[in-house]
């Protein structure tokens, strides 16, 4: 398990008059450099002796926290970063209309060798946001707020192909357009879970979560649970927030928002599932926060790590308060993958900003946390300042 005391050398992503709720949504290490994306304008070194202006992206040395000179300009939030197979390029997706002053349709391929956007790559899909990316073989999978929710494109040109034509998302949860917010492939890359705002995938009724069989021609798996048809808060009909597979591909976890609700629902919960090819599925377990949001999940052999702006785990009876048996776990926690109960690990992540933790990312150094608040980890002097990003080391 990672330590509860965060390292002291990570840079800080701080609020200012340009971005008054600054934070990190994405982290990706490539060739010994950590790339961070999110809502970013002002970055400080750990000693607070240098200030760097950055436009929703920056990079730093993960071994000492030194901020690099890399300073591209995305004019909106960054949600996803994915390296090319040879690590020369970064695919960068988000909410931006321009990138380094060049018109961009929420997705670019950035040439790290030449330090500019690759003019030969263009994403022609009409979209309001690109929210997730993954390079799979000779295709780049792209999800977001656009018709169908997911598309495969040529990694060199950005040209879409027909790979996902039979598994397009349609319909929407009340108040939200059709979207596939995030997706996760199993380790064998034979199945993919998609989450977001839709009422059907490939013409088959599905809400919040669906399982897709990959291969030469993707198809919708019979896997489904009617629990995902239940509504949460009226303002959060679309409530699935993140998904991740176990290392052996035998289970996957989904985390949600949704507001306080009866424990029979999956609102504000983390749940673990088998990818069984049959309807009427039930979760292996559900862990409720009692009315607070989960934004991110990372599944390992040791634990299901979760982050967001929750205050408790093991709290099915809570309604914005601590019910019987609730465990205090502010902003970050770990759940036993077998029992579904909170583990003792309790590093603390503050929740004063309200947005929470959006990225849990393991490297050989430990667990990196991308978030929007001020404090992370419990050290000898109590809670420590690690604005926007922190590392809980092994």
C-alpha positions as CSV (number, residue, x, y, z in Angstrom):
1,X,0.0,0.0,0.0
2,X,1.2,3.6,-0.6
3,X,2.2,5.6,2.5
4,X,-0.2,8.1,4.0
5,X,2.5,10.8,4.1
6,X,2.8,12.5,0.7
7,X,6.3,13.5,-0.6
8,X,7.3,17.1,-0.1
9,X,8.6,18.0,-3.6
10,X,5.6,18.0,-5.9
11,X,4.6,21.3,-7.6
12,X,1.4,23.2,-6.7
13,X,-1.5,24.1,-8.9
14,X,-3.1,27.1,-7.3
15,X,-6.1,29.3,-7.8
16,X,-5.8,32.8,-9.2
17,X,-8.0,35.5,-10.8
18,X,-7.9,33.6,-14.2
19,X,-8.7,30.1,-12.9
20,X,-10.4,30.4,-9.5
21,X,-11.0,26.7,-9.2
22,X,-7.7,25.2,-10.4
23,X,-6.9,21.6,-10.4
24,X,-5.6,18.5,-12.2
25,X,-7.9,16.1,-14.1
26,X,-5.3,14.0,-15.8
27,X,-1.7,12.7,-15.2
28,X,0.4,10.6,-17.6
29,X,4.1,9.8,-17.3
30,X,6.0,9.6,-20.6
31,X,9.7,9.0,-21.0
32,X,10.5,10.1,-17.4
33,X,8.3,13.3,-17.5
34,X,5.0,13.7,-15.8
35,X,2.4,15.5,-17.9
36,X,-0.6,17.1,-16.0
37,X,-3.8,18.5,-17.5
38,X,-6.8,20.2,-16.1
39,X,-8.0,23.7,-15.2
40,X,-4.6,25.3,-14.7
41,X,-3.1,28.8,-14.9
42,X,-0.7,29.3,-12.0
43,X,1.9,26.6,-10.9
44,X,4.3,27.0,-8.1
45,X,7.4,25.0,-7.3
46,X,7.2,23.1,-4.0
47,X,9.3,25.7,-2.2
48,X,7.0,28.5,-3.5
49,X,10.0,30.5,-4.8
50,X,9.0,30.3,-8.5
51,X,5.7,30.9,-10.3
52,X,5.0,29.5,-13.7
53,X,2.1,30.6,-16.0
54,X,0.7,27.5,-17.7
55,X,-2.5,27.1,-19.8
56,X,-4.3,24.0,-18.6
57,X,-1.2,21.8,-19.2
58,X,2.3,21.6,-17.6
59,X,5.0,19.0,-17.1
60,X,7.5,18.2,-14.3
61,X,10.1,15.8,-13.2
62,X,8.4,13.1,-11.1
63,X,11.6,12.4,-9.2
64,X,12.1,15.9,-7.9
65,X,9.1,18.0,-8.8
66,X,11.0,20.5,-11.0
67,X,8.6,22.2,-13.5
68,X,9.8,22.0,-17.0
69,X,9.8,24.7,-19.6
70,X,7.1,22.9,-21.6
71,X,4.2,25.5,-21.9
72,X,1.7,24.8,-24.6
73,X,-1.6,26.8,-24.6
74,X,-4.9,25.1,-24.5
75,X,-7.7,27.6,-24.2
76,X,-10.0,25.3,-22.2
77,X,-9.8,22.4,-19.7
78,X,-7.7,19.3,-20.5
79,X,-9.4,16.0,-19.7
80,X,-7.3,13.3,-21.3
81,X,-3.6,12.7,-22.3
82,X,-2.4,9.6,-24.2
83,X,1.1,9.0,-25.6
84,X,1.7,7.6,-29.1
85,X,3.3,4.1,-29.3
86,X,6.7,5.6,-29.9
87,X,6.2,8.3,-27.3
88,X,7.0,11.1,-29.8
89,X,3.5,12.5,-29.6
90,X,0.9,13.3,-27.0
91,X,-2.8,13.0,-27.9
92,X,-4.5,15.7,-25.8
93,X,-8.3,16.0,-25.4
94,X,-10.6,18.4,-23.6
95,X,-12.8,21.5,-23.9
96,X,-10.5,23.7,-26.0
97,X,-11.2,25.4,-29.3
98,X,-7.6,26.5,-29.9
99,X,-4.2,25.0,-29.0
100,X,-1.1,27.2,-29.3
101,X,-3.3,29.6,-31.2
102,X,-4.3,27.1,-33.9
103,X,-8.0,26.1,-34.3
104,X,-8.5,22.7,-32.5
105,X,-11.6,20.6,-32.2
106,X,-11.0,19.5,-28.6
107,X,-8.3,17.0,-29.7
108,X,-4.8,17.5,-30.9
109,X,-1.7,15.4,-31.6
110,X,1.3,17.3,-30.1
111,X,4.8,16.6,-31.4
112,X,7.1,16.5,-28.4
113,X,10.2,16.5,-30.6
114,X,9.3,19.5,-32.6
115,X,7.3,21.3,-29.8
116,X,4.2,22.0,-31.8
117,X,0.8,20.7,-32.8
118,X,0.9,18.1,-35.6
119,X,-0.8,19.9,-38.5
120,X,-1.3,16.5,-40.3
121,X,-3.7,15.3,-37.5
122,X,-7.3,16.6,-37.5
123,X,-10.4,15.4,-35.6
124,X,-13.4,16.1,-37.8
125,X,-16.2,14.9,-35.4
126,X,-18.6,17.6,-34.2
127,X,-18.0,17.6,-30.5
128,X,-18.3,19.8,-27.4
129,X,-15.7,17.8,-25.4
130,X,-13.2,14.9,-25.7
131,X,-13.2,13.3,-22.2
132,X,-11.2,10.1,-22.6
133,X,-8.5,8.6,-24.9
134,X,-6.7,5.3,-25.3
135,X,-4.4,4.0,-28.0
136,X,-5.4,0.4,-28.8
137,X,-3.2,-1.2,-31.5
138,X,-3.4,0.9,-34.6
139,X,-6.5,2.8,-33.5
140,X,-7.0,5.7,-31.1
141,X,-10.3,5.3,-29.1
142,X,-11.9,8.7,-28.4
143,X,-15.0,9.3,-26.2
144,X,-16.9,12.5,-25.4
145,X,-19.9,14.7,-26.0
146,X,-20.7,13.8,-29.6
147,X,-23.2,11.7,-31.6
148,X,-22.6,8.1,-30.7
149,X,-20.3,9.0,-27.8
150,X,-17.3,7.0,-29.0
151,X,-15.2,6.7,-32.2
152,X,-12.0,5.0,-33.3
153,X,-9.6,7.2,-35.4
154,X,-6.4,6.8,-37.3
155,X,-3.6,7.8,-34.9
156,X,-1.7,9.6,-37.6
157,X,-4.4,11.6,-39.3
158,X,-7.4,11.6,-36.9
159,X,-9.7,10.2,-39.6
160,X,-12.6,8.2,-38.1
161,X,-13.3,4.7,-39.2
162,X,-16.4,2.4,-38.8
163,X,-15.1,0.3,-35.9
164,X,-17.6,1.4,-33.3
165,X,-20.6,1.9,-35.7
166,X,-22.6,-1.0,-34.2
167,X,-22.2,0.1,-30.6
168,X,-23.1,3.7,-30.7
169,X,-24.6,5.4,-27.7
170,X,-28.1,7.0,-28.1
171,X,-30.6,8.8,-25.9
172,X,-29.6,10.7,-22.8
173,X,-30.2,11.1,-19.1
174,X,-32.5,14.0,-18.2
175,X,-30.6,17.3,-18.6
176,X,-27.6,15.9,-20.3
177,X,-26.7,15.3,-24.0
178,X,-25.6,11.8,-25.2
179,X,-22.1,11.2,-24.1
180,X,-19.6,8.5,-23.2
181,X,-17.7,10.2,-20.4
182,X,-15.1,7.5,-19.7
183,X,-14.2,4.0,-20.7
184,X,-11.9,1.2,-19.6
185,X,-10.5,-1.8,-21.4
186,X,-9.8,-5.1,-19.6
187,X,-6.1,-6.1,-19.6
188,X,-6.6,-8.5,-22.5
189,X,-8.3,-5.7,-24.5
190,X,-11.2,-8.0,-25.3
191,X,-13.9,-6.1,-23.5
192,X,-14.6,-2.5,-22.7
193,X,-16.8,-0.8,-20.1
194,X,-18.3,2.5,-21.1
195,X,-20.0,4.9,-18.8
196,X,-22.0,8.2,-19.3
197,X,-25.2,9.7,-20.4
198,X,-27.1,7.3,-22.7
199,X,-30.2,5.1,-22.7
200,X,-29.0,2.6,-25.3
201,X,-25.8,1.2,-26.7
202,X,-26.0,-0.4,-30.2
203,X,-29.8,-0.2,-30.0
204,X,-29.9,-2.3,-26.8
205,X,-31.3,-0.6,-23.6
206,X,-28.5,0.4,-21.4
207,X,-28.2,3.3,-18.9
208,X,-25.1,4.7,-17.1
209,X,-22.9,1.6,-17.8
210,X,-22.5,-0.9,-20.6
211,X,-20.1,-3.7,-21.5
212,X,-18.8,-4.0,-25.1
213,X,-17.1,-7.1,-26.5
214,X,-14.2,-6.0,-28.7
215,X,-12.6,-7.9,-31.6
216,X,-12.9,-7.6,-35.3
217,X,-16.5,-6.2,-34.9
218,X,-17.5,-4.9,-31.5
219,X,-20.8,-6.0,-30.0
220,X,-22.9,-5.2,-26.9
221,X,-22.5,-7.8,-24.2
222,X,-25.7,-9.2,-22.6
223,X,-24.2,-8.0,-19.3
224,X,-26.4,-5.5,-17.6
225,X,-28.0,-4.6,-14.2
226,X,-31.4,-2.9,-13.8
227,X,-29.9,-1.1,-10.8
228,X,-28.4,1.3,-13.4
229,X,-31.9,2.3,-14.5
230,X,-32.7,3.8,-11.1
231,X,-32.6,7.6,-10.9
232,X,-30.6,9.5,-8.3
233,X,-31.0,13.2,-7.6
234,X,-33.0,15.1,-10.2
235,X,-30.0,17.2,-11.0
236,X,-27.8,14.1,-11.5
237,X,-29.7,11.6,-13.6
238,X,-26.3,10.9,-15.3
239,X,-24.2,9.8,-12.4
240,X,-21.5,7.3,-13.4
241,X,-18.1,8.9,-13.0
242,X,-15.2,6.5,-13.5
243,X,-14.5,2.8,-14.2
244,X,-11.4,0.6,-13.9
245,X,-10.7,-3.1,-14.2
246,X,-8.8,-5.4,-11.8
247,X,-5.4,-6.5,-13.0
248,X,-6.5,-10.0,-13.8
249,X,-9.6,-8.8,-15.7
250,X,-12.0,-10.8,-13.5
251,X,-13.9,-7.7,-12.1
252,X,-14.4,-4.0,-12.8
253,X,-15.3,-1.2,-10.4
254,X,-17.6,1.8,-11.1
255,X,-17.9,5.0,-9.0
256,X,-20.7,7.5,-9.0
257,X,-22.2,10.7,-7.9
258,X,-25.9,11.3,-7.5
259,X,-26.8,12.7,-4.0
260,X,-28.2,11.0,-0.9
261,X,-30.6,8.1,-1.7
262,X,-31.8,4.7,-0.5
263,X,-29.0,2.2,-0.2
264,X,-30.6,0.0,-2.8
265,X,-29.5,2.6,-5.4
266,X,-25.9,3.0,-6.7
267,X,-25.9,6.8,-6.1
268,X,-22.7,8.1,-4.5
269,X,-21.1,4.7,-4.3
270,X,-18.3,2.4,-5.4
271,X,-19.3,-1.0,-6.7
272,X,-17.5,-4.1,-8.0
273,X,-18.9,-6.3,-10.8
274,X,-18.1,-9.5,-12.6
275,X,-18.2,-9.1,-16.5
276,X,-20.7,-12.1,-16.8
277,X,-22.3,-12.2,-20.2
278,X,-25.9,-12.3,-18.9
279,X,-28.6,-9.7,-17.8
280,X,-29.9,-9.1,-14.3
281,X,-26.4,-8.8,-12.8
282,X,-25.9,-7.8,-9.2
283,X,-22.7,-6.2,-7.8
284,X,-20.2,-8.2,-5.8
285,X,-20.4,-5.4,-3.3
286,X,-21.4,-1.8,-3.0
287,X,-19.7,0.8,-0.7
288,X,-21.7,4.0,-0.1
289,X,-20.4,7.3,1.0
290,X,-23.7,8.5,2.4
291,X,-24.4,11.3,-0.1
292,X,-21.0,12.5,-1.4
293,X,-19.4,12.1,-4.8
294,X,-16.8,9.7,-6.0
295,X,-14.9,10.9,-9.1
296,X,-12.1,8.4,-9.7
297,X,-11.2,4.8,-9.1
298,X,-8.1,2.6,-9.6
299,X,-8.2,-1.1,-8.9
300,X,-5.1,-3.1,-7.8
301,X,-4.6,-6.5,-6.3
302,X,-4.5,-5.0,-2.9
303,X,-7.4,-2.5,-2.9
304,X,-9.9,-0.5,-4.9
305,X,-8.6,3.0,-4.5
306,X,-11.2,5.8,-4.7
307,X,-11.2,9.6,-4.6
308,X,-13.7,12.4,-4.9
309,X,-15.2,14.8,-2.3
310,X,-16.7,12.2,0.0
311,X,-16.4,12.2,3.8
312,X,-17.1,8.6,4.7
313,X,-16.9,5.0,3.4
314,X,-19.0,2.1,4.7
315,X,-22.0,4.5,5.1
316,X,-25.1,3.0,3.4
317,X,-27.4,4.6,6.0
318,X,-25.9,8.0,5.8
319,X,-27.8,11.0,4.3
320,X,-25.1,13.7,4.2
321,X,-24.2,12.4,7.7
322,X,-22.3,9.5,9.3
323,X,-24.7,6.5,9.7
324,X,-24.0,3.5,11.8
325,X,-20.6,1.9,11.1
326,X,-19.4,4.8,8.9
327,X,-15.6,5.1,8.5
328,X,-14.2,8.6,8.2
329,X,-12.3,8.8,4.9
330,X,-12.1,12.3,3.6
331,X,-11.5,12.7,-0.1
332,X,-9.6,9.5,-0.6
333,X,-9.7,5.9,0.6
334,X,-9.2,2.3,-0.2
335,X,-11.7,-0.6,-0.2
336,X,-10.9,-4.2,0.3
337,X,-11.6,-5.9,-3.1
338,X,-12.9,-9.1,-1.3
339,X,-15.1,-7.7,1.5
340,X,-16.1,-4.4,0.0
341,X,-15.2,-2.7,3.3
342,X,-12.9,0.3,3.9
343,X,-9.3,-0.6,4.6
344,X,-7.4,1.1,7.4
345,X,-5.4,3.2,4.9
346,X,-6.5,6.8,5.5
347,X,-4.1,9.5,4.1
348,X,-6.7,12.3,3.9
349,X,-7.5,14.7,1.0
350,X,-9.3,17.9,1.8
351,X,-12.6,18.6,0.2
352,X,-13.0,22.4,0.8
353,X,-13.3,23.3,-2.9
354,X,-16.1,20.8,-3.5
355,X,-14.7,19.3,-6.8
356,X,-12.6,16.6,-5.3
357,X,-10.1,14.1,-6.7
358,X,-10.3,13.3,-10.4
359,X,-7.2,11.2,-11.1
360,X,-5.6,8.2,-9.3
361,X,-2.5,7.1,-11.2
362,X,0.1,4.5,-10.2
363,X,3.7,4.6,-11.2
364,X,6.7,2.8,-9.8
365,X,7.0,5.7,-7.3
366,X,3.6,5.3,-5.8
367,X,0.1,6.7,-6.1
368,X,-0.3,10.1,-7.8
369,X,-3.4,12.1,-7.0
370,X,-4.8,14.8,-9.3
371,X,-7.3,16.9,-7.5
372,X,-8.8,20.4,-7.0
373,X,-8.1,21.0,-3.3
374,X,-5.3,22.2,-1.0
375,X,-4.3,19.3,1.3
376,X,-3.2,15.7,0.7
377,X,-1.7,13.2,3.1
378,X,-1.1,13.1,6.8
379,X,2.5,13.8,7.8
380,X,4.3,14.4,11.2
381,X,2.7,17.9,11.4
382,X,-0.7,16.9,10.3
383,X,-2.3,17.6,6.9
384,X,0.1,18.9,4.3
385,X,-0.3,21.4,1.5
386,X,-0.2,19.7,-1.9
387,X,-2.4,21.8,-4.1
388,X,-3.7,20.1,-7.3
389,X,-1.3,17.2,-7.4
390,X,0.5,14.9,-4.9
391,X,2.4,11.6,-4.6
392,X,1.7,9.0,-1.9
393,X,4.9,7.0,-2.2
394,X,5.5,3.3,-1.8
